[in-house]
Amino acid sequence: MKSKIWLLLGITLITATLACARDDDQLSEVDLIKQQALQGDAGDELLYGLALIEGRYNLKADAGQGLVWIRRAAERGNAYACMVLGNAYSQGKGIEKNTLKAAQWWRRAAEKGNTESKYYLAKALLAGNGVPKDTQEAGKWLRQAAEEGNPNAQYLLGRMHHEGVIVKQDQNTALQWLRRAAANGHLEAVHLSGLIESLVKEATPLTQENYQRLHERALQNDPHAQYELALRYTNGALDVKSNPEKALFWLTRAAQNGNILAMHSTVSHRFTRMVA
């Protein structure tokens, strides 16, 4: 009996010792990071700032204090720190919300090659959020982010080509970007690319019809003809002059009659108005 008691005590002592050792290791690691941060190492300033923001290494979460270290790393030129600081200003987390400063820090990060910041800056430029609206510059940053593998940028670029917003409407180009985004795990890209692929074959013959025949089929409640007519009025394609009101009318009719792409387009109409 005594031997069992001593065995249990021994196991308990070993377990406690191992737990303390793990705690000591954690403390040693964070102490080392802090020491290097105090010496001006930008990478460790970033790590220590993130540790404070997220409450790592048993530290009490403190976004405000964490951002002090993040700012130090950003001012030393750390691209990731610039992005984190931009996100903080954008969201108003741990710091007062300021879209102008958010865009400024995203730009610094983007210019240093941070892919995610290129996407954020592109969105800010598209919407004129914190910066003057500039679709040309937005397109430059968005394409760079997409080419560097950012799935959100790939999806947005594909969607813009699908809707004909800012860039030329081109379903093949849209599918290329949406497929890349889907391959990178973007669920909305999986959905939209599937919709386009399922209907593009049905819609293709309609693109060859003249306006009179297409209009007749649209009046007969053919949803595919209505959707094609909406696209022509949107872009002023072929023998139709651009007319946003008529485009929206036929798009709505097509959606009501079951055209899936038209349904998706009407749901995303707010996106179109935001970036157009």
CYANA upper distance limits for C-alpha pairs under 8 A (distance plus 0.5 A):
  1 MET  CA      5 ILE  CA      6.94
  2 LYS  CA      6 TRP  CA      6.70
  3 SER  CA      7 LEU  CA      6.56
  4 LYS  CA      8 LEU  CA      6.67
  5 ILE  CA      9 LEU  CA      6.67
  6 TRP  CA     10 GLY  CA      6.52
  7 LEU  CA     11 ILE  CA      6.75
  8 LEU  CA     12 THR  CA      6.63
  9 LEU  CA     13 LEU  CA      6.59
 10 GLY  CA     14 ILE  CA      6.67
 11 ILE  CA     15 THR  CA      6.60
 12 THR  CA     16 ALA  CA      6.62
 13 LEU  CA     17 THR  CA      6.56
 14 ILE  CA     18 LEU  CA      6.64
 15 THR  CA     19 ALA  CA      6.68
 16 ALA  CA     20 CYS  CA      6.64
 17 THR  CA     21 ALA  CA      6.59
 18 LEU  CA     22 ARG  CA      6.69
 19 ALA  CA     23 ASP  CA      6.76
 20 CYS  CA     24 ASP  CA      6.50
 21 ALA  CA     25 ASP  CA      6.56
 22 ARG  CA     26 GLN  CA      6.75
 23 ASP  CA     27 LEU  CA      6.60
 24 ASP  CA     28 SER  CA      6.38
 25 ASP  CA     29 GLU  CA      6.56
 26 GLN  CA     30 VAL  CA      6.73
 26 GLN  CA     57 TYR  CA      6.34
 27 LEU  CA     31 ASP  CA      6.36
 27 LEU  CA     57 TYR  CA      7.39
 28 SER  CA     32 LEU  CA      6.51
 29 GLU  CA     33 ILE  CA      6.76
 30 VAL  CA     34 LYS  CA      6.55
 30 VAL  CA     48 TYR  CA      7.96
 30 VAL  CA     57 TYR  CA      7.08
 31 ASP  CA     35 GLN  CA      6.50
 32 LEU  CA     36 GLN  CA      6.72
 33 ILE  CA     37 ALA  CA      6.56
 33 ILE  CA     44 ASP  CA      5.99
 33 ILE  CA     45 GLU  CA      8.24
 33 ILE  CA     47 LEU  CA      7.69
 33 ILE  CA     48 TYR  CA      6.80
 34 LYS  CA     38 LEU  CA      6.58
 34 LYS  CA     44 ASP  CA      7.52
 34 LYS  CA     45 GLU  CA      7.94
 34 LYS  CA     48 TYR  CA      6.63
 35 GLN  CA     39 GLN  CA      6.99
 36 GLN  CA     40 GLY  CA      7.16
 36 GLN  CA     41 ASP  CA      6.26
 36 GLN  CA     44 ASP  CA      6.51
 36 GLN  CA     45 GLU  CA      8.18
 37 ALA  CA     41 ASP  CA      5.60
 37 ALA  CA     42 ALA  CA      7.33
 37 ALA  CA     43 GLY  CA      8.19
 37 ALA  CA     44 ASP  CA      5.35
 37 ALA  CA     45 GLU  CA      5.02
 37 ALA  CA     48 TYR  CA      7.64
 38 LEU  CA     45 GLU  CA      8.17
 40 GLY  CA     45 GLU  CA      7.73
 41 ASP  CA     45 GLU  CA      6.65
 41 ASP  CA     73 ALA  CA      8.31
 42 ALA  CA     46 LEU  CA      6.69
 42 ALA  CA     72 ARG  CA      7.76
 42 ALA  CA     73 ALA  CA      4.98
 42 ALA  CA     74 ALA  CA      8.21
 42 ALA  CA     76 ARG  CA      6.79
 42 ALA  CA     77 GLY  CA      8.36
 42 ALA  CA     78 ASN  CA      6.95
 43 GLY  CA     47 LEU  CA      6.80
 43 GLY  CA     73 ALA  CA      7.39
 43 GLY  CA     78 ASN  CA      7.76
 44 ASP  CA     48 TYR  CA      6.40
 45 GLU  CA     49 GLY  CA      6.48
 45 GLU  CA     69 TRP  CA      5.85
 45 GLU  CA     70 ILE  CA      6.85
 45 GLU  CA     72 ARG  CA      7.32
 45 GLU  CA     73 ALA  CA      5.97
 46 LEU  CA     50 LEU  CA      6.64
 46 LEU  CA     69 TRP  CA      6.91
 46 LEU  CA     70 ILE  CA      5.68
 46 LEU  CA     73 ALA  CA      6.13
 46 LEU  CA     81 ALA  CA      6.61
 47 LEU  CA     51 ALA  CA      6.58
 48 TYR  CA     52 LEU  CA      6.78
 48 TYR  CA     66 GLY  CA      7.72
 48 TYR  CA     69 TRP  CA      7.41
 49 GLY  CA     53 ILE  CA      6.72
 49 GLY  CA     65 GLN  CA      7.94
 49 GLY  CA     66 GLY  CA      4.52
 49 GLY  CA     67 LEU  CA      6.51
 49 GLY  CA     68 VAL  CA      7.70
 49 GLY  CA     69 TRP  CA      5.33
 49 GLY  CA     70 ILE  CA      5.70
 50 LEU  CA     54 GLU  CA      6.48
 50 LEU  CA     56 ARG  CA      8.44
 50 LEU  CA     66 GLY  CA      6.73
 50 LEU  CA     70 ILE  CA      7.91
 51 ALA  CA     55 GLY  CA      5.99
 51 ALA  CA     56 ARG  CA      5.14
 51 ALA  CA     57 TYR  CA      7.54
 51 ALA  CA     59 LEU  CA      7.76
 51 ALA  CA     61 ALA  CA      8.31
 51 ALA  CA     66 GLY  CA      7.85
 52 LEU  CA     56 ARG  CA      7.12
 52 LEU  CA     59 LEU  CA      6.85
 52 LEU  CA     60 LYS  CA      7.26
 52 LEU  CA     61 ALA  CA      5.72
 52 LEU  CA     62 ASP  CA      5.88
 52 LEU  CA     63 ALA  CA      7.01
 52 LEU  CA     65 GLN  CA      7.46
 52 LEU  CA     66 GLY  CA      5.30
 53 ILE  CA     61 ALA  CA      5.77
 53 ILE  CA     62 ASP  CA      5.68
 53 ILE  CA     63 ALA  CA      4.76
 53 ILE  CA     64 GLY  CA      8.09
 53 ILE  CA     65 GLN  CA      8.12
 53 ILE  CA     66 GLY  CA      5.52
 53 ILE  CA     67 LEU  CA      7.89
 54 GLU  CA     61 ALA  CA      6.05
 54 GLU  CA     62 ASP  CA      8.13
 54 GLU  CA     63 ALA  CA      8.09
 55 GLY  CA     59 LEU  CA      5.41
 55 GLY  CA     60 LYS  CA      5.66
 55 GLY  CA     61 ALA  CA      4.47
 55 GLY  CA     62 ASP  CA      7.71
 56 ARG  CA     60 LYS  CA      8.38
 56 ARG  CA     61 ALA  CA      8.17
 62 ASP  CA     66 GLY  CA      6.50
 62 ASP  CA     94 GLY  CA      8.44
 63 ALA  CA     67 LEU  CA      6.54
 63 ALA  CA     93 LYS  CA      7.68
 63 ALA  CA     94 GLY  CA      5.26
 64 GLY  CA     68 VAL  CA      7.19
 64 GLY  CA     94 GLY  CA      4.99
 64 GLY  CA     95 ILE  CA      6.98
 65 GLN  CA     69 TRP  CA      7.55
 66 GLY  CA     70 ILE  CA      6.81
 67 LEU  CA     71 ARG  CA      6.36
 67 LEU  CA     85 LEU  CA      7.62
 67 LEU  CA     94 GLY  CA      7.63
 68 VAL  CA     72 ARG  CA      6.98
 69 TRP  CA     73 ALA  CA      6.87
 70 ILE  CA     74 ALA  CA      6.60
 70 ILE  CA     81 ALA  CA      6.09
 70 ILE  CA     82 CYS  CA      8.34
 70 ILE  CA     84 VAL  CA      7.96
 70 ILE  CA     85 LEU  CA      7.22
 71 ARG  CA     75 GLU  CA      6.49
 71 ARG  CA     81 ALA  CA      7.54
 71 ARG  CA     82 CYS  CA      8.01
 71 ARG  CA     85 LEU  CA      7.16
 72 ARG  CA     76 ARG  CA      6.87
 73 ALA  CA     77 GLY  CA      7.09
 73 ALA  CA     78 ASN  CA      6.09
 73 ALA  CA     81 ALA  CA      6.44
 73 ALA  CA     82 CYS  CA      8.34
 74 ALA  CA     78 ASN  CA      5.46
 74 ALA  CA     79 ALA  CA      7.21
 74 ALA  CA     80 TYR  CA      8.18
 74 ALA  CA     81 ALA  CA      5.31
 74 ALA  CA     82 CYS  CA      5.21
 74 ALA  CA     85 LEU  CA      8.05
 75 GLU  CA     82 CYS  CA      8.34
 77 GLY  CA     82 CYS  CA      8.01
 78 ASN  CA     82 CYS  CA      6.86
 78 ASN  CA    109 ALA  CA      8.34
 79 ALA  CA     83 MET  CA      6.92
 79 ALA  CA    108 ARG  CA      7.80
 79 ALA  CA    109 ALA  CA      5.05
 79 ALA  CA    110 ALA  CA      8.12
 79 ALA  CA    112 LYS  CA      6.37
 79 ALA  CA    113 GLY  CA      7.83
 79 ALA  CA    114 ASN  CA      6.56
 80 TYR  CA     84 VAL  CA      6.77
 80 TYR  CA    109 ALA  CA      7.24
 80 TYR  CA    114 ASN  CA      7.26
 81 ALA  CA     85 LEU  CA      6.61
 81 ALA  CA    109 ALA  CA      8.49
 82 CYS  CA     86 GLY  CA      6.63
 82 CYS  CA    105 TRP  CA      5.82
 82 CYS  CA    106 TRP  CA      6.98
 82 CYS  CA    108 ARG  CA      7.16
 82 CYS  CA    109 ALA  CA      5.75
 83 MET  CA     87 ASN  CA      6.66
 83 MET  CA    105 TRP  CA      6.84
 83 MET  CA    106 TRP  CA      5.92
 83 MET  CA    109 ALA  CA      6.17
 83 MET  CA    114 ASN  CA      8.18
 83 MET  CA    116 GLU  CA      8.33
 83 MET  CA    117 SER  CA      6.37
 84 VAL  CA     88 ALA  CA      6.70
 85 LEU  CA     89 TYR  CA      6.83
 85 LEU  CA    102 ALA  CA      7.75
 85 LEU  CA    105 TRP  CA      7.19
 86 GLY  CA     90 SER  CA      6.62
 86 GLY  CA    101 LYS  CA      7.34
 86 GLY  CA    102 ALA  CA      4.52
 86 GLY  CA    103 ALA  CA      7.07
 86 GLY  CA    104 GLN  CA      7.89
 86 GLY  CA    105 TRP  CA      5.40
 86 GLY  CA    106 TRP  CA      5.95
 87 ASN  CA     91 GLN  CA      6.59
 87 ASN  CA    102 ALA  CA      6.90
 88 ALA  CA     92 GLY  CA      6.07
 88 ALA  CA     93 LYS  CA      5.71
 88 ALA  CA     94 GLY  CA      7.36
 88 ALA  CA     95 ILE  CA      7.13
 88 ALA  CA     97 LYS  CA      8.03
 88 ALA  CA    102 ALA  CA      7.97
 89 TYR  CA     93 LYS  CA      7.55
 89 TYR  CA     95 ILE  CA      6.91
 89 TYR  CA     96 GLU  CA      7.05
 89 TYR  CA     97 LYS  CA      5.33
 89 TYR  CA     98 ASN  CA      5.65
 89 TYR  CA     99 THR  CA      6.92
 89 TYR  CA    101 LYS  CA      7.00
 89 TYR  CA    102 ALA  CA      5.46
 90 SER  CA     97 LYS  CA      6.33
 90 SER  CA     98 ASN  CA      6.62
 90 SER  CA     99 THR  CA      5.89
 90 SER  CA    102 ALA  CA      5.74
 91 GLN  CA     97 LYS  CA      6.60
 92 GLY  CA     96 GLU  CA      5.56
 92 GLY  CA     97 LYS  CA      4.34
 92 GLY  CA     98 ASN  CA      7.72
 93 LYS  CA     97 LYS  CA      7.94
 98 ASN  CA    102 ALA  CA      6.69
 98 ASN  CA    130 GLY  CA      8.30
 99 THR  CA    103 ALA  CA      6.68
 99 THR  CA    129 ASN  CA      6.97
 99 THR  CA    130 GLY  CA      4.99
100 LEU  CA    104 GLN  CA      6.80
100 LEU  CA    129 ASN  CA      8.11
100 LEU  CA    130 GLY  CA      4.50
100 LEU  CA    131 VAL  CA      6.84
101 LYS  CA    105 TRP  CA      6.69
101 LYS  CA    130 GLY  CA      7.98
102 ALA  CA    106 TRP  CA      6.67
102 ALA  CA    130 GLY  CA      7.87
103 ALA  CA    107 ARG  CA      6.52
103 ALA  CA    121 LEU  CA      6.64
103 ALA  CA    124 ALA  CA      7.42
103 ALA  CA    129 ASN  CA      8.50
103 ALA  CA    130 GLY  CA      6.54
103 ALA  CA    131 VAL  CA      7.28
104 GLN  CA    108 ARG  CA      6.90
105 TRP  CA    109 ALA  CA      6.70
106 TRP  CA    110 ALA  CA      6.42
106 TRP  CA    117 SER  CA      5.60
106 TRP  CA    118 LYS  CA      7.64
106 TRP  CA    120 TYR  CA      7.39
106 TRP  CA    121 LEU  CA      6.33
107 ARG  CA    111 GLU  CA      6.50
107 ARG  CA    117 SER  CA      7.61
107 ARG  CA    118 LYS  CA      7.86
107 ARG  CA    121 LEU  CA      6.84
108 ARG  CA    112 LYS  CA      6.87
109 ALA  CA    113 GLY  CA      6.97
109 ALA  CA    114 ASN  CA      5.89
109 ALA  CA    117 SER  CA      6.51
109 ALA  CA    118 LYS  CA      8.29
110 ALA  CA    114 ASN  CA      5.39
110 ALA  CA    115 THR  CA      7.04
110 ALA  CA    116 GLU  CA      8.32
110 ALA  CA    117 SER  CA      5.69
110 ALA  CA    118 LYS  CA      5.41
110 ALA  CA    121 LEU  CA      8.17
113 GLY  CA    118 LYS  CA      8.47
114 ASN  CA    118 LYS  CA      7.08
115 THR  CA    119 TYR  CA      7.24
115 THR  CA    144 GLN  CA      8.19
115 THR  CA    145 ALA  CA      5.71
115 THR  CA    148 GLU  CA      7.22
115 THR  CA    150 ASN  CA      7.41
116 GLU  CA    120 TYR  CA      6.97
116 GLU  CA    145 ALA  CA      7.39
116 GLU  CA    150 ASN  CA      7.32
117 SER  CA    121 LEU  CA      6.42
118 LYS  CA    122 ALA  CA      6.55
118 LYS  CA    141 TRP  CA      5.75
118 LYS  CA    142 LEU  CA      6.94
118 LYS  CA    144 GLN  CA      7.78
118 LYS  CA    145 ALA  CA      6.17
119 TYR  CA    123 LYS  CA      6.83
119 TYR  CA    141 TRP  CA      7.11
119 TYR  CA    142 LEU  CA      6.00
119 TYR  CA    145 ALA  CA      6.24
119 TYR  CA    150 ASN  CA      8.23
119 TYR  CA    152 ASN  CA      8.07
119 TYR  CA    153 ALA  CA      6.33
120 TYR  CA    124 ALA  CA      6.81
121 LEU  CA    125 LEU  CA      6.65
121 LEU  CA    138 ALA  CA      7.76
121 LEU  CA    141 TRP  CA      7.73
122 ALA  CA    126 LEU  CA      6.62
122 ALA  CA    137 GLU  CA      7.95
122 ALA  CA    138 ALA  CA      4.73
122 ALA  CA    139 GLY  CA      7.30
122 ALA  CA    140 LYS  CA      8.38
122 ALA  CA    141 TRP  CA      6.00
122 ALA  CA    142 LEU  CA      5.88
123 LYS  CA    127 ALA  CA      6.75
123 LYS  CA    138 ALA  CA      7.46
123 LYS  CA    142 LEU  CA      8.45
124 ALA  CA    128 GLY  CA      6.14
124 ALA  CA    129 ASN  CA      5.24
124 ALA  CA    130 GLY  CA      7.24
124 ALA  CA    131 VAL  CA      7.29
124 ALA  CA    133 LYS  CA      8.29
124 ALA  CA    138 ALA  CA      8.46
125 LEU  CA    129 ASN  CA      7.03
125 LEU  CA    131 VAL  CA      6.70
125 LEU  CA    132 PRO  CA      7.17
125 LEU  CA    133 LYS  CA      5.47
125 LEU  CA    134 ASP  CA      5.82
125 LEU  CA    135 THR  CA      6.99
125 LEU  CA    137 GLU  CA      7.79
125 LEU  CA    138 ALA  CA      5.79
126 LEU  CA    133 LYS  CA      6.29
126 LEU  CA    134 ASP  CA      6.74
126 LEU  CA    135 THR  CA      5.95
126 LEU  CA    138 ALA  CA      6.36
126 LEU  CA    274 MET  CA      8.27
126 LEU  CA    275 VAL  CA      5.85
127 ALA  CA    133 LYS  CA      6.58
127 ALA  CA    274 MET  CA      6.65
127 ALA  CA    275 VAL  CA      6.31
128 GLY  CA    132 PRO  CA      5.47
128 GLY  CA    133 LYS  CA      4.36
128 GLY  CA    134 ASP  CA      7.71
129 ASN  CA    133 LYS  CA      7.96
134 ASP  CA    138 ALA  CA      6.59
135 THR  CA    139 GLY  CA      6.48
135 THR  CA    166 ILE  CA      7.62
135 THR  CA    275 VAL  CA      8.46
136 GLN  CA    140 LYS  CA      7.03
137 GLU  CA    141 TRP  CA      6.98
138 ALA  CA    142 LEU  CA      6.46
139 GLY  CA    143 ARG  CA      6.44
140 LYS  CA    144 GLN  CA      6.81
141 TRP  CA    145 ALA  CA      6.68
142 LEU  CA    146 ALA  CA      6.61
142 LEU  CA    153 ALA  CA      6.36
142 LEU  CA    157 LEU  CA      7.67
143 ARG  CA    147 GLU  CA      6.49
143 ARG  CA    153 ALA  CA      7.83
143 ARG  CA    154 GLN  CA      8.37
143 ARG  CA    157 LEU  CA      7.78
144 GLN  CA    148 GLU  CA      6.64
145 ALA  CA    149 GLY  CA      7.01
145 ALA  CA    150 ASN  CA      6.05
145 ALA  CA    153 ALA  CA      6.42
145 ALA  CA    154 GLN  CA      8.21
146 ALA  CA    150 ASN  CA      5.66
146 ALA  CA    151 PRO  CA      7.30
146 ALA  CA    152 ASN  CA      8.23
146 ALA  CA    153 ALA  CA      5.32
146 ALA  CA    154 GLN  CA      5.09
146 ALA  CA    157 LEU  CA      8.03
147 GLU  CA    154 GLN  CA      8.21
149 GLY  CA    154 GLN  CA      7.87
149 GLY  CA    184 ASN  CA      8.42
150 ASN  CA    154 GLN  CA      6.76
150 ASN  CA    181 ALA  CA      8.22
151 PRO  CA    155 TYR  CA      6.54
151 PRO  CA    180 ARG  CA      7.88
151 PRO  CA    181 ALA  CA      5.01
151 PRO  CA    182 ALA  CA      8.08
151 PRO  CA    184 ASN  CA      6.37
151 PRO  CA    185 GLY  CA      7.96
151 PRO  CA    186 HIS  CA      6.66
152 ASN  CA    156 LEU  CA      6.64
152 ASN  CA    181 ALA  CA      7.55
152 ASN  CA    186 HIS  CA      7.74
153 ALA  CA    157 LEU  CA      6.51
154 GLN  CA    158 GLY  CA      6.56
154 GLN  CA    177 TRP  CA      5.77
154 GLN  CA    178 LEU  CA      6.86
154 GLN  CA    180 ARG  CA      7.27
154 GLN  CA    181 ALA  CA      5.75
155 TYR  CA    159 ARG  CA      6.52
155 TYR  CA    177 TRP  CA      6.91
155 TYR  CA    178 LEU  CA      5.82
155 TYR  CA    181 ALA  CA      6.00
155 TYR  CA    186 HIS  CA      7.99
155 TYR  CA    188 GLU  CA      8.34
155 TYR  CA    189 ALA  CA      6.27
156 LEU  CA    160 MET  CA      6.59
157 LEU  CA    161 HIS  CA      6.84
157 LEU  CA    174 ALA  CA      7.80
157 LEU  CA    177 TRP  CA      7.21
158 GLY  CA    162 HIS  CA      6.64
158 GLY  CA    173 THR  CA      7.43
158 GLY  CA    174 ALA  CA      4.54
158 GLY  CA    175 LEU  CA      7.02
158 GLY  CA    176 GLN  CA      7.81
158 GLY  CA    177 TRP  CA      5.31
158 GLY  CA    178 LEU  CA      5.70
159 ARG  CA    163 GLU  CA      6.60
159 ARG  CA    174 ALA  CA      6.81
159 ARG  CA    178 LEU  CA      8.00
160 MET  CA    164 GLY  CA      6.15
160 MET  CA    165 VAL  CA      5.49
160 MET  CA    166 ILE  CA      7.57
160 MET  CA    167 VAL  CA      7.07
160 MET  CA    169 GLN  CA      8.06
160 MET  CA    174 ALA  CA      7.98
161 HIS  CA    165 VAL  CA      7.14
161 HIS  CA    167 VAL  CA      6.46
161 HIS  CA    168 LYS  CA      6.62
161 HIS  CA    169 GLN  CA      5.24
161 HIS  CA    170 ASP  CA      5.89
161 HIS  CA    171 GLN  CA      7.09
161 HIS  CA    173 THR  CA      7.11
161 HIS  CA    174 ALA  CA      5.46
162 HIS  CA    169 GLN  CA      6.21
162 HIS  CA    170 ASP  CA      6.59
162 HIS  CA    171 GLN  CA      5.87
162 HIS  CA    174 ALA  CA      5.71
163 GLU  CA    169 GLN  CA      6.64
163 GLU  CA    265 SER  CA      7.93
163 GLU  CA    272 THR  CA      8.10
164 GLY  CA    168 LYS  CA      5.77
164 GLY  CA    169 GLN  CA      4.30
164 GLY  CA    170 ASP  CA      7.74
164 GLY  CA    235 ASN  CA      8.04
165 VAL  CA    169 GLN  CA      7.75
165 VAL  CA    272 THR  CA      6.94
165 VAL  CA    275 VAL  CA      7.65
165 VAL  CA    276 ALA  CA      6.32
166 ILE  CA    275 VAL  CA      8.05
166 ILE  CA    276 ALA  CA      6.62
170 ASP  CA    174 ALA  CA      6.60
171 GLN  CA    175 LEU  CA      6.51
171 GLN  CA    196 ILE  CA      8.14
172 ASN  CA    176 GLN  CA      6.80
173 THR  CA    177 TRP  CA      6.97
174 ALA  CA    178 LEU  CA      6.56
175 LEU  CA    179 ARG  CA      6.32
175 LEU  CA    193 SER  CA      6.36
175 LEU  CA    196 ILE  CA      8.00
175 LEU  CA    197 GLU  CA      8.37
176 GLN  CA    180 ARG  CA      6.90
177 TRP  CA    181 ALA  CA      6.72
178 LEU  CA    182 ALA  CA      6.48
178 LEU  CA    189 ALA  CA      5.65
178 LEU  CA    190 VAL  CA      7.67
178 LEU  CA    192 LEU  CA      7.99
178 LEU  CA    193 SER  CA      6.28
179 ARG  CA    183 ALA  CA      6.55
179 ARG  CA    189 ALA  CA      7.46
179 ARG  CA    190 VAL  CA      7.60
179 ARG  CA    193 SER  CA      7.05
180 ARG  CA    184 ASN  CA      6.90
181 ALA  CA    185 GLY  CA      7.06
181 ALA  CA    186 HIS  CA      5.93
181 ALA  CA    189 ALA  CA      6.45
181 ALA  CA    190 VAL  CA      8.26
182 ALA  CA    186 HIS  CA      5.30
182 ALA  CA    187 LEU  CA      6.88
182 ALA  CA    188 GLU  CA      8.25
182 ALA  CA    189 ALA  CA      5.59
182 ALA  CA    190 VAL  CA      5.36
186 HIS  CA    190 VAL  CA      7.03
187 LEU  CA    191 HIS  CA      6.92
188 GLU  CA    192 LEU  CA      6.62
189 ALA  CA    193 SER  CA      6.33
190 VAL  CA    194 GLY  CA      6.65
191 HIS  CA    195 LEU  CA      6.87
192 LEU  CA    196 ILE  CA      6.78
193 SER  CA    197 GLU  CA      6.56
194 GLY  CA    198 SER  CA      6.60
195 LEU  CA    199 LEU  CA      6.88
195 LEU  CA    260 ILE  CA      7.47
195 LEU  CA    261 LEU  CA      7.01
196 ILE  CA    200 VAL  CA      6.13
196 ILE  CA    261 LEU  CA      7.41
197 GLU  CA    201 LYS  CA      7.86
198 SER  CA    202 GLU  CA      8.41
199 LEU  CA    203 ALA  CA      6.70
199 LEU  CA    261 LEU  CA      8.20
200 VAL  CA    204 THR  CA      6.46
201 LYS  CA    205 PRO  CA      8.29
202 GLU  CA    206 LEU  CA      8.47
202 GLU  CA    224 HIS  CA      8.21
203 ALA  CA    207 THR  CA      7.39
203 ALA  CA    224 HIS  CA      6.73
203 ALA  CA    225 ALA  CA      8.29
203 ALA  CA    228 GLU  CA      7.73
204 THR  CA    208 GLN  CA      8.00
205 PRO  CA    209 GLU  CA      7.73
206 LEU  CA    214 LEU  CA      7.72
206 LEU  CA    224 HIS  CA      8.38
206 LEU  CA    225 ALA  CA      7.14
206 LEU  CA    228 GLU  CA      7.45
207 THR  CA    228 GLU  CA      7.52
209 GLU  CA    213 ARG  CA      6.93
209 GLU  CA    214 LEU  CA      6.58
210 ASN  CA    214 LEU  CA      6.65
210 ASN  CA    239 ASP  CA      7.90
211 TYR  CA    215 HIS  CA      6.33
211 TYR  CA    239 ASP  CA      6.96
211 TYR  CA    240 VAL  CA      7.67
212 GLN  CA    216 GLU  CA      6.72
213 ARG  CA    217 ARG  CA      6.85
214 LEU  CA    218 ALA  CA      6.69
214 LEU  CA    225 ALA  CA      6.42
214 LEU  CA    226 GLN  CA      8.47
214 LEU  CA    229 LEU  CA      7.49
215 HIS  CA    219 LEU  CA      6.66
215 HIS  CA    225 ALA  CA      7.94
215 HIS  CA    226 GLN  CA      8.26
215 HIS  CA    229 LEU  CA      7.67
216 GLU  CA    220 GLN  CA      6.88
217 ARG  CA    221 ASN  CA      7.17
217 ARG  CA    222 ASP  CA      6.11
217 ARG  CA    225 ALA  CA      6.48
217 ARG  CA    226 GLN  CA      8.18
218 ALA  CA    222 ASP  CA      5.65
218 ALA  CA    223 PRO  CA      7.39
218 ALA  CA    224 HIS  CA      8.41
218 ALA  CA    225 ALA  CA      5.57
218 ALA  CA    226 GLN  CA      5.20
218 ALA  CA    229 LEU  CA      8.06
219 LEU  CA    226 GLN  CA      8.50
221 ASN  CA    226 GLN  CA      7.75
221 ASN  CA    253 ARG  CA      8.43
221 ASN  CA    254 ALA  CA      8.32
221 ASN  CA    257 ASN  CA      7.63
222 ASP  CA    226 GLN  CA      6.71
222 ASP  CA    254 ALA  CA      8.17
222 ASP  CA    257 ASN  CA      8.23
223 PRO  CA    227 TYR  CA      6.60
223 PRO  CA    253 ARG  CA      7.81
223 PRO  CA    254 ALA  CA      4.93
223 PRO  CA    255 ALA  CA      7.81
223 PRO  CA    257 ASN  CA      6.04
223 PRO  CA    258 GLY  CA      7.06
223 PRO  CA    259 ASN  CA      6.01
224 HIS  CA    228 GLU  CA      6.70
224 HIS  CA    254 ALA  CA      7.37
224 HIS  CA    259 ASN  CA      6.92
225 ALA  CA    229 LEU  CA      6.54
225 ALA  CA    254 ALA  CA      8.50
226 GLN  CA    230 ALA  CA      6.66
226 GLN  CA    250 TRP  CA      5.87
226 GLN  CA    251 LEU  CA      7.15
226 GLN  CA    253 ARG  CA      7.33
226 GLN  CA    254 ALA  CA      5.69
227 TYR  CA    231 LEU  CA      6.84
227 TYR  CA    250 TRP  CA      6.97
227 TYR  CA    251 LEU  CA      6.07
227 TYR  CA    254 ALA  CA      5.93
227 TYR  CA    259 ASN  CA      7.81
227 TYR  CA    262 ALA  CA      6.75
228 GLU  CA    232 ARG  CA      6.86
229 LEU  CA    233 TYR  CA      6.77
229 LEU  CA    247 ALA  CA      7.78
229 LEU  CA    250 TRP  CA      7.25
230 ALA  CA    234 THR  CA      6.59
230 ALA  CA    246 LYS  CA      7.54
230 ALA  CA    247 ALA  CA      4.70
230 ALA  CA    248 LEU  CA      7.21
230 ALA  CA    249 PHE  CA      8.08
230 ALA  CA    250 TRP  CA      5.62
230 ALA  CA    251 LEU  CA      5.78
231 LEU  CA    235 ASN  CA      6.81
231 LEU  CA    237 ALA  CA      8.31
231 LEU  CA    247 ALA  CA      7.20
232 ARG  CA    236 GLY  CA      5.85
232 ARG  CA    237 ALA  CA      5.26
232 ARG  CA    238 LEU  CA      7.71
232 ARG  CA    240 VAL  CA      6.69
232 ARG  CA    241 LYS  CA      8.29
232 ARG  CA    242 SER  CA      7.70
232 ARG  CA    247 ALA  CA      8.07
233 TYR  CA    237 ALA  CA      7.52
233 TYR  CA    240 VAL  CA      6.73
233 TYR  CA    241 LYS  CA      6.75
233 TYR  CA    242 SER  CA      5.18
233 TYR  CA    243 ASN  CA      5.58
233 TYR  CA    244 PRO  CA      7.02
233 TYR  CA    246 LYS  CA      6.98
233 TYR  CA    247 ALA  CA      5.38
234 THR  CA    242 SER  CA      6.07
234 THR  CA    243 ASN  CA      6.72
234 THR  CA    244 PRO  CA      6.23
234 THR  CA    247 ALA  CA      5.86
235 ASN  CA    241 LYS  CA      8.34
235 ASN  CA    242 SER  CA      6.07
236 GLY  CA    240 VAL  CA      5.82
236 GLY  CA    241 LYS  CA      4.89
236 GLY  CA    242 SER  CA      4.33
236 GLY  CA    243 ASN  CA      7.83
237 ALA  CA    241 LYS  CA      7.50
237 ALA  CA    242 SER  CA      8.00
243 ASN  CA    247 ALA  CA      6.59
244 PRO  CA    248 LEU  CA      6.65
245 GLU  CA    249 PHE  CA      6.71
246 LYS  CA    250 TRP  CA      6.69
247 ALA  CA    251 LEU  CA      6.50
248 LEU  CA    252 THR  CA      6.49
249 PHE  CA    253 ARG  CA      6.81
250 TRP  CA    254 ALA  CA      6.50
251 LEU  CA    255 ALA  CA      6.70
251 LEU  CA    262 ALA  CA      6.19
251 LEU  CA    265 SER  CA      8.30
251 LEU  CA    266 THR  CA      7.61
252 THR  CA    256 GLN  CA      6.64
252 THR  CA    262 ALA  CA      7.62
252 THR  CA    263 MET  CA      8.26
252 THR  CA    266 THR  CA      7.30
253 ARG  CA    257 ASN  CA      6.70
254 ALA  CA    258 GLY  CA      6.91
254 ALA  CA    259 ASN  CA      5.93
254 ALA  CA    262 ALA  CA      6.39
254 ALA  CA    263 MET  CA      8.19
255 ALA  CA    259 ASN  CA      5.55
255 ALA  CA    260 ILE  CA      7.14
255 ALA  CA    261 LEU  CA      8.14
255 ALA  CA    262 ALA  CA      5.23
255 ALA  CA    263 MET  CA      5.02
255 ALA  CA    266 THR  CA      7.96
256 GLN  CA    263 MET  CA      8.15
258 GLY  CA    262 ALA  CA      8.49
258 GLY  CA    263 MET  CA      7.92
259 ASN  CA    263 MET  CA      6.79
260 ILE  CA    264 HIS  CA      6.77
261 LEU  CA    265 SER  CA      6.61
262 ALA  CA    266 THR  CA      6.63
263 MET  CA    267 VAL  CA      6.80
264 HIS  CA    268 SER  CA      6.76
265 SER  CA    269 HIS  CA      6.47
268 SER  CA    272 THR  CA      7.23
269 HIS  CA    273 ARG  CA      6.90
270 ARG  CA    274 MET  CA      6.63
271 PHE  CA    275 VAL  CA      6.96
272 THR  CA    276 ALA  CA      6.26
